[in-house]
Amino acid sequence: MDINWSELPFGYFKTDYNVRCYYRNDKWGELEVSSSEHIDIHMAATGLHYGQEAFEGLKGYRGVDGKVRLFRWEENAKRMQLSAQGIMMAEVPKELFEKALRTVAKLNNKYIPPYGTGSTLYFRPLLFGSGAEVGVKPAKEYMFMVFVTPVGPYFKEGFKPVSIEVVRDFDRAAPLGTGHIKVGGNYAASMRAGHRAHANGFSSVLFLDAKEKKYIDEAGPANFFGIKDNTYITPKSKSILHSITNMSLEQIARDLGLTVERRPVPFEELETFEEAGACGTAAIISPIGKIYDRINDVTIEYGKEAGPISTKLYETLRGIQEGRVEDKHGWTTVLEGI
Ligand SMILES: *Cc1c(COP(=O)(O)O)cnc(C)c1O
């Protein structure tokens, strides 16, 4: 097998196996291994018609010591349970979630990118209503699966700031809706805004709170943070997905002696930040260089290079994931025997 690890895109790359488990008659069955990329779904499955579907995203990192580490996978397991509760699906037990990750990693060992390439093994756990219903109600059967795909470094040209666009004519999620859980419906709702932003040359959108359009909400598929006066500030909102990366950056910020504030962030405050960024598993941090507000034709600029604090936060978290920086909080799990 000849893979150019450093040139991999952030996309789908076929691996050998995936793992699957079915919930039927009120219980989960045995974890099964499959070498097929396809799944056989009932045409009336609630996952297809009524959006009963949730997913997760996490990575396996080959460390400087050759070991493969998962990062805070228990948080992903917990979040998938929250998502399941939110749209009335069967919850995946933590033990099953863990077994699926370990099994699929081991089976696809040869697709785990080597240390130093910037590439990682991306895990995509998926849960959906597989049982047939025509009326709107929760399915009685569910499918849980995990596939993996090696993904390339997020920043091929280095850790460089991106430009994003504020949107006021689209919302991603309602205050009492499903914005706080990782369900596909939120992504469907954000696609038109995201597509337009890309067409206009922006890498992502910045959503405002759906009710008043006064506060910063989600930065596309990532959480927003700003930095000023040695303080890490991130929005508090009922419609934001709790990013595990953001939680970790908050802790690292505290460890570095910054103050951390999670509170509503008014739009007007954007121009007072010294640094701004979007955070999530894919990139850890996408430093934000520019925010464009089309309606008011205003551009807020943070500079052409990533700020010193964002850079330090990024380097520290990446260092922990790759086994170069001490894991003081016990965030990583070494996958033995890989
Ligand atoms: C997955 C996701 C994130 C990032 O969460 P991480 O746990 O850091 O990967 C942020 N926002 C949204 C809307 C997401 O779906």
Ligand as a Chemical Component Dictionary entry (heavy atoms), coordinates in Angstrom:
data_LIG
# 
_chem_comp.id                   LIG 
_chem_comp.type                 NON-POLYMER 
_chem_comp.pdbx_formal_charge   0 
_chem_comp.three_letter_code    LIG 
# 
loop_
_chem_comp_atom.comp_id 
_chem_comp_atom.atom_id 
_chem_comp_atom.alt_atom_id 
_chem_comp_atom.type_symbol 
_chem_comp_atom.charge 
_chem_comp_atom.model_Cartn_x 
_chem_comp_atom.model_Cartn_y 
_chem_comp_atom.model_Cartn_z 
_chem_comp_atom.pdbx_ordinal 
LIG C1 C1 C 0 -18.703 18.732 16.169 1  
LIG C2 C2 C 0 -18.996 20.181 16.260 2  
LIG C3 C3 C 0 -18.107 21.090 16.856 3  
LIG C4 C4 C 0 -16.742 20.687 17.358 4  
LIG O1 O1 O 0 -16.786 19.820 18.422 5  
LIG P1 P1 P 0 -15.473 19.021 18.846 6  
LIG O2 O2 O 0 -15.938 18.125 19.926 7  
LIG O3 O3 O 0 -14.483 20.009 19.322 8  
LIG O4 O4 O 0 -14.999 18.320 17.629 9  
LIG C5 C5 C 0 -18.495 22.407 16.964 10 
LIG N1 N1 N 0 -19.676 22.835 16.481 11 
LIG C6 C6 C 0 -20.543 22.009 15.878 12 
LIG C7 C7 C 0 -21.822 22.542 15.364 13 
LIG C8 C8 C 0 -20.237 20.658 15.752 14 
LIG O5 O5 O 0 -21.116 19.838 15.155 15 
# 
loop_
_chem_comp_bond.comp_id 
_chem_comp_bond.atom_id_1 
_chem_comp_bond.atom_id_2 
_chem_comp_bond.value_order 
_chem_comp_bond.pdbx_ordinal 
LIG C1 C2 SING 1  
LIG C2 C3 SING 2  
LIG C2 C8 DOUB 3  
LIG C3 C4 SING 4  
LIG C3 C5 DOUB 5  
LIG C4 O1 SING 6  
LIG O1 P1 SING 7  
LIG P1 O2 DOUB 8  
LIG P1 O3 SING 9  
LIG P1 O4 SING 10 
LIG C5 N1 SING 11 
LIG N1 C6 DOUB 12 
LIG C6 C7 SING 13 
LIG C6 C8 SING 14 
LIG C8 O5 SING 15 
# 
